[in-house]
Amino acid sequence: YTQLLLATGGKARIRLYLEGLHPDILKRDDIDQMIASLCQRKTEIYVAALNEGHLPLRPGVERLLREARENGITLAIATTTTPVNVKTLLENSIGAEALDWFDAIGAGDCVDNLKPAPDVYLWVLDRLNLNPSQCLAIEDSAGGLKAAMAAGVPTLITSCPYTAHHDFTGALEVV
């Protein structure tokens, strides 16, 4: 999975997996439909795991969000995942009210180009009517960092075991 994180978005990760282990499958006439179907099924499994409480937020995330809200900081999400994944994650980890905490939620379906392209950040900045220098992105991958930096948003990295080896050059800080 660590290797698959080099690609951004579920469909791109499935394609990368097939390129590495089953390149012959990519020759199918219906490959795009097959990948879309696999991605849909993956999302269903992920949502079920969230609904069953198997995937908690990383430590400190809820506290950070609550403290930011208490201090009047505008919150937004700029992600490449699907809206249903964002909604389900928030509802199951914090509660349905958490959806209202964010002034903008930019997901993978809002833009044509996923991270590391800056599109989702630019989409969110437009909705917030904020200058990039007025914002701080919190990311966990090199692709996310590249997207935020390309949009001009200063970025803090919170690495995880899957991304600890990524190149985070240009981040304000890596924690």
N, C-alpha and C positions, 0 to 999 in steps of 0.2 A: 504494500500500500504506500509505503514511503516513496517508492519510485513512481507510482501513479500520480502522486501529488505534484509531479513536475508538469502535469497537464491541469488546466483549470476547467472545471465543470464536469459533470457526470458523463456526458456523451464523449467528451474528449478523453476522459480517463478510460472508458471502455474501449475506445479506438486504440489508445496507446497500449492497453493490455493485449488486444488482438494483434497489433503490429509486432509485439515482442514474442508472443507465444503461439499465435494461430494466424499468421499473415495470409494464409490461403482463404480464410473465411472472408477477408476484406474484398475478395474478388466477386462475391455474391452480388447479383443484381439488386437484391433487396436489403443491402447492408445498412443503409441509412435508416430504413424502417426497423430492422432488427435491433440496431443500436438504440433507437428511440424506445422500442418496446422493453429492452433490457433496462434502460435508464428509468422508465416508468415503474418497472417491477422493483428496482433498487429503492426508489423513493417510497413505494408502498411498504417495503420491509423496514426502512429507516423510520418512517412515521409510526409503524406498529411498535418498534423498539422504544421510541419516544413515549408513545401512549402508555406503554407498560412500565415506564420509569427506569429503563435500562441505560439511558444516556443522559447523565446529569451535566449541568454546566461545569466548565472548568472552575476550580476553586478561585474565589474572589470576584468572579464576574458579576454575580447578582449584587454583592455589596458595592462594587464600583458603580453599577448602574443606579442603585438606590441613592448613593451619596451624590452622584452627579445631579440627579433629579432634585434632591433636597437643596442643592446649591444653585439651582436655576440654570444648569448647563443644558443646552439644546442637545438632544440625542438623535442620532440617525443610524441607519444600517446601510452599508454598501457591500453587497455580497453577490457571489455568483450562483448561489444555490437557488432553489425554487421558492416561490412565495409560500407554498404549503409547508415546506421544511422550516422556514422562519417562523411561521404562525404556530406550528405544532411544537417547536422547540420552546418558544416563549410561553405558550399556554401550559405546557407540562412542567417547565422548570421554575417559572415564577408565578404564572397565573394569567388568565385572559386579559386582565387589566394592563399587563405589560405591553400589549400591542399599542396602547394609547400613549405610551411613554415616548414614542419616537415620532418626530416631526416629519420624517421621510424614511421610507424603507425601499431602497433600490435593490431589486433582486435580478437574477440572471435573465428574466424574461423582459426586463425594461430596456435592454440595450442589445445592439447587434454583436458587439465584441466584448468578450469576457476578459477578466484580469488575465494577464498583466496589462491589457489595454486600460486606459483611464476612464473609459466610458461610464461605468456605473458610479464612479466618484463624481464625474462631471454632471451626471443626471441628478444625483443627490444634492450637489452644491447648487444647481439650478433651482431645485425645489425649495431649498432652504434660503435662497437668495443671500448666500454668504460668500465671502472671498475665501479662497483656500487657506490663506494665512490666518484666518480667524478660527480655523478648525484644527483638530488633532485626530489623526487616524490611529486606531489600534489594530494591528495586524499580526498574523502568526506565520506568514509564509513569504518567500521571496517574491512570488507573483503578486501578492497583495501589496507588498512594499513598493514594487515597481509601478503598480497601478496608482497608488496614492501619490507617490512622488511625481509621476507623469501628470497628475492633476494639480500638482503644486501643494499638496496637503502634507504638512510635517507628520512624521509617523513614529510611533512607539511600537516596538515589537515585543510580543510575549510568545517566545518560542515554545515548542512542545517537542516531545520525542520524535515525532514525524518530520519536524522541520528544523531541528537544532543544527543540522549541518548546512542549512541554506546560507547563501551570501546575503547578509543584511547591511551591506555597505550603503550608507546614506541615511540610515535610521537615526533618529535622535538618540535612542537608547535601546538596548536589547536586554530584556529581563526574563 
